Amino acid sequence: MQNDLVDLPDALWLQGHFAEYANPKAVVARLTRQGGLHRLKRGLYINARRAHEPDVAGKAANRLYGPSYVSFVYALRWYGLIPEHVVHVTSATFAKGRKKRFDTPIGSFFYQDIPANAYPFGIRFVGRGRDRYLMASPEKAICDELYRVAGIRSIQRMQDLLFEDLRLDRERFMELDRQDLLSLSGRYSATSLDTFARFVRRQS
């Protein structure tokens, strides 16, 4: 029964999948009790067999709350830009007006707005085949993360933030696309991102 499930079935898909049973809702409830399905939120489930695979977690993040894409520290770790393991999946949204958190059987998912003018840029598909999902480019993930830190005006403070607080890998940072960093940082209308742009221009 569980072998035939897609990774992230919703209630409508499950209703159709178990239509041959007298009570499809009871089948879903039983699978959930037995651990074959995990309920992420009302009407959305995840197949327990693949629930802890990183790409499936990324797809779940896109589906749980949207429009959204995976970003911030989770994306920075995914690209190898920071050394720490990141437990929670972090995503960017726009025009939601408040932060959002989903605590699920497979972990917590966090969502935070960035400016609408910055949102559509620097997003790509990662993963393969059916496991593709939306994630910030490494340049966009840095800009999104810096947007969370208000009021940085000093170049030295920006450097400390990047390489001491966030612990960005300096060599990997220098390999990023400088023009993308400058173009993206200009879309936030935020003091910290303006300072970051000045910092980038000073790098050789």
SULRAZI-V46054 format. One record per pair of residues at least 12 apart in sequence whose C-alpha atoms are under 6 Angstrom apart, sorted by sequence separation. I is the first residue (numbers start at 1). J is the second residue. D is the distance in Angstrom with one decimal. If there is no record, write none. Layout:
i,j,d
I,J,D
I,J,D
This chain:
i,j,d
36,48,5.2
74,86,5.8
99,111,5.7
123,135,5.7
99,112,4.8
123,136,4.5
122,136,5.9
123,137,5.7
74,89,5.7
122,137,5.4
182,197,5.6
74,90,5.7
122,140,5.4
71,90,5.8
90,109,6.0
92,111,5.6
93,112,5.7
94,113,4.5
70,90,5.9
71,91,4.9
88,108,5.3
89,109,4.9
90,110,4.8
91,111,4.8
92,112,5.2
93,113,4.5
94,114,5.5
70,91,4.1
71,92,6.0
88,109,5.8
90,111,6.0
92,113,5.7
69,91,5.3
94,116,5.5
69,92,5.6
68,92,5.5
68,93,4.8
11,43,4.7
10,43,5.4
10,44,4.4
10,45,5.9
9,45,5.5
8,45,5.6
8,46,4.5
7,46,5.7
7,47,5.0
151,191,5.5
152,192,4.5
151,192,5.4
139,181,5.5
143,185,6.0
150,192,5.9
153,195,5.6
155,199,5.9
40,104,5.4
71,135,6.0
69,134,5.0
70,135,4.4
71,136,5.2
69,135,5.0
72,141,5.1
118,187,5.0
71,141,5.1
117,187,6.0
118,188,5.8
72,144,5.9
72,145,4.8
115,188,6.0
59,133,5.2
55,131,5.8
82,167,5.8
82,168,4.9
81,168,5.4
81,169,5.3
